[in-house]
Amino acid sequence: MSIQPEPLAVPNLVHQLKRGPTEHKGNAGKVVLIGGAPGMAGALLLAGKACIHLGAGWTILEMLDPASARADTEQPELMIRLATSNIQETLNATTPDVMAIGPGLGQSTLAHQYLNAALAHPNIPLILDADALNLISDSNALLSLLQARNLQYPGLTTLTPHPGEAAKLLKRSAEKVQSDRMKAIENLIELTHSIVALKGQHTLIASPQHRPLQCLAGNPGMGTGGMGDVLTGSIAAVAAQGVRHQLDLWQATCIAVQLHAAAADNLVKKGIGPIGLTPSETILEMRSLLNQLT
């Protein structure tokens, strides 16, 4: 019989993100986000906007779409550069505190190379979403890299699949995943040895070291394109701050999932949604909520 999840609650954790009077951007961490293939640049931009609004010190976008690898006049704080095949040298020179890969990544050769490099990059928190998960689903070599990373650096990788991505990883139908979400997350952890946030109604979070938790917040307005990209950027932002604020990736994942869902609920209470609720609106509400809680 599957273990029943406990409700997710994070207020005490969030207090650790409170800024001291002498802090600078280095205390808030440097994040590299990878994705944004042609036609999907918006996914990476959303992840980047979530990352800066949730408090990362630096947010760097490795953009696979050449047409979109330029300064964003609406969000000039984002450091956007064109992804090239000189990947390992770029990452070594950048020295990120946290990496996330997947939003709008696509499944090109360059996407595969970046994912390979991200999985091989040592000893920092890594968040995998969207096409990063799809690529792993289709490659035993990438899955082996993920498993090896988690054996060497336990607790430093978070996966954020929706039911369809979970189904691909587990080689079963999405309907089967949804019919027993607890069993699905247990199987995902067994397969990948990762922290897993299985998205959907009452998102589940669990890891090899932690019992399952269930986020009771959230609403149907979150079922729109881009919400998952916002969550990825948010986890990365909290994890980056956590490096110097004594929060690990498990705690960062829990905080971001709860903030994401609670912000969406706050907006619905204000009459913004659920129909037409946007990821961009949710980012700003998350920022407001985070500052209220710290």
C-alpha positions in Angstrom: 0.0 0.0 0.0 1.3 3.5 -0.9 2.2 5.9 1.9 -0.3 8.7 2.3 1.2 12.1 1.7 1.3 14.8 4.4 0.1 18.4 3.6 2.8 20.7 2.4 3.5 23.7 4.7 6.5 26.0 4.3 6.1 29.3 6.3 9.0 28.7 8.7 11.3 27.8 5.8 10.5 31.0 4.0 11.8 33.2 6.9 15.3 32.0 6.0 15.2 34.0 2.8 15.0 37.3 4.6 17.6 39.7 3.4 20.2 41.2 5.7 21.1 44.9 5.4 24.5 44.3 3.9 23.6 41.6 1.4 24.5 41.9 -2.3 23.6 40.0 -5.5 26.3 37.4 -4.7 24.3 36.4 -1.6 21.3 35.7 -3.8 23.0 33.4 -6.2 23.7 33.0 -9.9 21.2 31.0 -12.0 21.7 29.6 -15.6 18.5 28.7 -17.3 18.7 26.7 -20.6 16.1 26.3 -23.3 14.2 28.6 -25.7 14.5 26.8 -29.0 13.1 28.5 -32.1 9.4 29.1 -31.6 9.6 28.4 -27.9 11.7 31.3 -26.6 8.7 32.5 -24.5 9.0 29.5 -22.2 12.6 30.4 -21.2 11.7 34.1 -20.8 8.9 33.2 -18.4 11.2 31.0 -16.4 13.7 33.8 -16.4 11.2 36.4 -15.3 10.1 34.2 -12.5 13.7 33.7 -11.4 14.5 37.4 -11.1 11.2 38.3 -9.5 11.6 35.5 -6.9 15.0 36.9 -5.9 17.9 35.4 -7.8 21.0 37.6 -7.8 21.8 36.9 -11.4 19.6 35.3 -14.0 21.4 34.1 -17.2 19.4 32.6 -20.1 21.2 30.3 -22.5 18.8 30.8 -25.5 18.8 28.2 -28.3 16.9 30.5 -30.6 19.3 32.9 -32.4 16.4 35.3 -33.2 15.6 35.6 -29.5 19.1 35.8 -28.1 19.1 39.5 -27.5 18.3 41.9 -24.7 14.6 41.9 -23.6 13.6 45.6 -23.5 10.7 44.7 -21.2 13.0 42.8 -18.8 16.5 44.2 -19.3 17.6 42.6 -16.0 17.8 39.2 -17.8 21.2 38.3 -19.1 20.4 36.6 -22.4 23.0 35.0 -24.6 23.0 32.7 -27.6 23.6 29.0 -26.7 26.5 27.6 -28.6 28.2 24.2 -28.8 31.1 25.5 -26.6 29.0 24.4 -23.6 31.4 23.1 -21.0 33.8 26.1 -21.3 30.8 28.4 -21.1 29.4 26.8 -17.9 32.9 26.6 -16.3 33.4 30.3 -17.0 30.0 31.3 -15.7 30.3 29.3 -12.4 26.5 29.0 -11.7 25.1 28.3 -8.3 22.1 26.6 -9.8 21.1 25.4 -13.2 17.7 24.6 -14.7 17.1 23.1 -18.2 14.0 22.3 -20.1 11.7 25.3 -20.8 11.3 25.5 -24.5 14.4 23.3 -24.9 13.2 21.3 -27.9 14.9 18.0 -28.9 17.7 19.1 -31.2 21.3 17.9 -31.2 22.3 21.1 -29.3 19.5 20.5 -26.8 20.8 17.0 -26.2 24.4 18.3 -25.8 23.3 20.9 -23.3 21.4 18.4 -21.2 24.3 16.0 -21.3 26.6 18.9 -20.0 24.1 19.9 -17.3 23.8 16.4 -16.0 27.6 16.1 -15.9 28.1 19.5 -14.2 29.1 18.7 -10.6 27.8 19.6 -7.2 25.1 22.3 -7.7 21.3 22.1 -7.7 19.8 21.2 -11.0 16.2 21.5 -12.1 14.9 19.4 -15.0 11.6 20.2 -16.7 9.7 19.8 -20.0 11.9 18.6 -22.9 14.8 17.8 -20.6 12.5 15.1 -19.2 11.3 14.0 -22.7 14.9 13.7 -23.9 15.8 11.5 -20.8 12.7 9.4 -21.5 14.0 8.6 -24.9 17.7 8.0 -24.0 19.0 5.3 -21.7 22.4 7.1 -21.7 20.9 10.3 -20.4 18.9 8.4 -17.8 22.1 6.7 -16.6 23.8 10.1 -16.4 20.9 11.3 -14.2 21.0 8.3 -12.0 24.8 8.5 -11.6 24.5 12.3 -10.8 22.1 11.5 -8.0 24.2 8.7 -6.6 27.2 11.0 -6.5 25.3 14.2 -5.4 22.2 13.1 -3.6 19.5 15.7 -3.1 20.8 18.0 -5.9 18.4 17.3 -8.7 14.7 18.2 -9.0 12.4 16.9 -11.7 9.1 18.7 -12.3 7.0 16.5 -14.6 3.4 16.9 -15.5 1.4 13.7 -15.9 2.3 13.3 -19.6 6.0 13.7 -18.9 5.8 11.3 -16.0 4.1 8.8 -18.2 6.9 9.0 -20.8 9.5 8.4 -18.1 7.6 5.5 -16.7 6.7 4.0 -20.1 3.0 4.0 -19.3 -0.1 6.1 -20.1 -0.9 9.4 -18.5 -4.2 7.9 -17.4 -2.4 5.3 -15.5 -0.2 7.9 -13.8 -3.3 9.9 -12.8 -5.2 6.9 -11.5 -2.5 6.4 -8.8 -0.3 9.5 -8.5 1.3 8.2 -5.3 2.4 5.1 -7.0 3.7 7.1 -9.9 5.8 9.4 -7.8 7.2 6.5 -5.9 8.2 4.9 -9.2 9.7 8.1 -10.5 11.9 8.3 -7.5 12.9 4.7 -7.8 13.8 5.2 -11.5 15.6 8.6 -11.2 16.8 8.9 -7.5 15.7 12.5 -7.7 13.5 15.0 -5.9 10.2 14.8 -7.8 7.4 17.4 -8.0 4.6 15.6 -9.9 2.5 18.5 -11.1 -1.3 18.5 -11.3 -4.2 18.9 -9.0 -2.6 18.7 -5.5 1.0 18.5 -6.7 3.0 15.8 -5.0 6.6 16.2 -3.8 8.9 13.4 -2.6 12.5 12.3 -2.8 14.6 9.3 -1.8 15.2 11.0 1.5 11.8 12.6 2.2 8.3 11.3 2.7 5.7 12.5 0.2 4.1 15.9 0.7 0.9 17.2 -1.1 0.3 20.8 -2.0 -3.4 21.5 -1.2 -3.4 24.9 -2.8 -3.9 25.7 -6.5 -6.8 25.9 -8.9 -7.8 25.0 -12.5 -6.6 28.4 -13.7 -3.1 27.1 -13.5 -3.8 24.7 -16.3 -2.3 27.0 -19.0 0.9 27.1 -21.0 3.8 28.6 -19.2 2.8 27.8 -15.6 5.3 25.0 -15.5 8.1 27.3 -16.8 7.3 29.7 -14.0 7.6 27.0 -11.4 11.0 25.9 -12.9 12.3 29.5 -12.7 10.9 29.9 -9.2 12.6 26.7 -7.8 15.9 27.9 -9.3 15.6 31.3 -7.7 14.8 30.0 -4.3 17.5 27.3 -4.6 20.1 30.0 -5.6 19.3 32.1 -2.5 19.3 28.9 -0.4 23.0 28.3 -1.2 23.9 31.1 1.3 20.6 31.1 3.3 20.8 27.6 4.5 18.0 26.1 2.4 18.6 22.9 0.4 17.1 22.0 -2.9 14.3 19.9 -1.3 13.3 22.9 0.8 13.5 25.3 -2.2 11.3 23.0 -4.2 8.7 22.8 -1.5 8.7 26.6 -1.0 8.4 27.3 -4.8 5.5 24.8 -5.3 3.6 26.3 -2.3 4.2 29.9 -3.4 3.1 29.1 -7.0 -0.1 27.5 -6.0 -1.0 30.0 -3.2 -0.3 32.9 -5.6 -2.7 31.5 -8.1 -5.4 31.1 -5.4 -4.8 34.7 -4.2 -5.4 36.0 -7.7 -8.6 34.0 -8.0 -9.8 35.5 -4.7 -9.2 39.0 -6.3 -11.3 38.1 -9.3 -8.3 37.5 -11.6 -9.1 34.0 -13.0 -9.4 31.2 -12.9 -10.4 31.6 -16.5 -7.7 33.7 -18.2 -5.2 33.5 -15.3 -1.7 34.0 -16.8 1.7 32.9 -15.7 3.0 36.5 -15.8 0.4 37.6 -13.3 1.2 34.7 -11.1 4.9 35.7 -11.0 4.1 39.1 -9.6 1.7 37.6 -7.0 4.4 35.1 -6.0 6.8 38.0 -5.4 4.3 39.8 -3.2 3.5 36.7 -1.2 7.2 35.8 -0.7 7.9 39.3 0.7 4.9 39.0 3.0 6.2 35.7 4.4 9.8 36.6 4.9 
